[in-house]
Amino acid sequence: MGVTAVIFHRLGPYHCARLAAAAKLLPLVVIELAAETSDYAWDRVSSGSAFERETLFPDGDSRRAPRSELIRRVRCSLDRRRPAAVAIPG
């Protein structure tokens, strides 16, 4: 079974709990677009070792970046992993 990629804007505590449960059933990589946003006052949540996590904009909100840079980073991440499926909640 190939890896499943899940793309979130920013991970919160409840996302990590759900993703850890899903990672018990299938290989999972989580692509988080932004480490911080003004929308949520969450502290950065550790995902532990249940699943692989990559944050594309670790120093801020991806919405402040040019759209072309966001697209480039998402494409590069997906090209590296070659997932069998991609889920984009929301």
N, C-alpha and C positions, 0 to 999 in steps of 0.2 A: 504494500500500500504506500502510495506517495504521500508526501507531506501536504497538509492543508494549511494555507496561510489565512490568517484573519487580520483585517486591517481596521484599526480603531484610530480615532483622532487623538484621544488620550485615555490611558487606562486608569480606572478607578478601582477601589477596593473590591466592589462586587464583580467587576470584570475579571479580575485575577482569580477569584474563587471559582467562577464559572469556567474559565479557561483551564484552570488546574484540573477540574473534573473532566473536561473534554479531552485533555491531554492523556488521561488514563485510558482512553478508548482509541485514540488515533495520534499519529505523529503530527505535531502542531508547532507552527511558528507564528508569532504575533508581531505584526508590524505596527508600531505606534508612531503616528505622525509627529506629535509634539510632546515634549517633556513637561511643558507648562502652558497653561492657558488662563485667561482672565475669567473664563466661564465657571471654573470649579476651584474651590479653595482647598482641594485635596493636597496632602503632602504626596511626594512621589512614592508610589507603591512598589515594593519589591515583589517580583514574580517568583522568587525562589528558583528552584531548578525543575519545576514541573513542565515548563515549555521554554523554547528559545524565544527571546524577545529582542527586537531591534527598534531603536528610537531614531527616526530619520532626522529630526531636528532636536537634538539633545539640549540645546541651549536656549530654547524658546518656542514660540508658537509658530507652527507651519503656515498659518494664515498670513503672517507678515512677510513671508518669502514670495518671490515671484512665482507665479503658477508654473512656469517652465521648469524652475528648479524643483518644485514639488513633484512634478511629473517625472523628471529625470531620476530623482531619488527613489520613487516608488518603482519605476521600471527597473532600475539597477538592482534593487532588493529582490524583486520577483525573478529577474533574469538569473541571479545568483542561485536562488533556491529551486527554481523550476517546479513550483507546486502543482499537484494534481488538481487542486481546487482552491478557489479564493472566495472567502466570505467577507462581505462588507456590511456589517450591521448598521441600521439607522434609516 
